[in-house]
Amino acid sequence: MENQEIYTFVAAAVISYLSGSVPYGYLIGKMKGIDIRQHGSCNIGATNVTRTVGKWQGKLCFFLDFLKGALPTAASVCFFYKNSIWMALGMAALTILGHMFPLYLKFKGGKGTASFVGLTLALNWKLALALVCVTPILMLITKVYSKGVRKLFMAMRERQSEMNAAAQENIAANRVIKAFAREEYEKAQFNVRNEAFKQSHLRINKLWLSFYPFIEILSNAIQLINVFVGGLFIIWGELTPGELAVFTSLSWARANP
């Protein structure tokens, strides 16, 4: 690799990371006077923007994050693909890393879902669409689960607060409780609160166990589609083994961050 190519590669790497670091979700929130990192899930992604700021702001955030992954990847494919697809992949990976660990927000960013979608579409839109086909089902299951678990989690925190408050009161009033011989009564009351907390925690675990198999199956289905459809594209001459290896690595990394 010549010096000029090295300089071009380094410059492209820096630009990819810095462009990926632009926190669109945070900026959209600030335009409304909201620090998105202090509300909801404290994430700067489109989902939290939708919940905290508004629906159209969330869609705008998703679109901008999508372009953040698609444009640098498409540009890197055009410039570096002839030398090596792994160079193009390196530029794409730096864009995602910039989104997840932005320089401007002390390396605390989003999950990179929208940027990942843009990245895969830029690399090979046909295979990317095949992988995305299970995403709506996965998103629906996740939405139903998050809606149910949010209520259960709030109830669990209330039970925990009641139990902690009772423990603190008993410790502070230890002499009074002993003076009036109320140890057994207070112990029984604490056991009731402790049991209520345990049952609320068990309900959350039961809900998770009812959803986990479906989420795991769909996550593994992404890998199956990747190998099956990617294999067909290789046979038809629309994909190279190297490109399939890239997609397999990216999809695995996204399913197992």
Secondary structure by P-SEA (a helix, b strand, c coil): ccaaaaaaaaaaaaaaaaaaaccaaaaaaaaacccccccccccccaaaaaacccaaaaaaaaaaaaaaacaaaaaaaaccccccaaaaaaaaaaaaaaaacccccccccccaaaaaaaaaaaacaaaaaaaacaaaaaaaaaaaaaaaaaaaaaaaaaaaaaaaaaaaaaaaaaaaaaaacaaaaaaaaaaaaaaaaaaaaaaaaaaaaacaaaaaaaaaaaaaaaaaaaaaaaaaccccaaaaaaaaaaaaaaacc
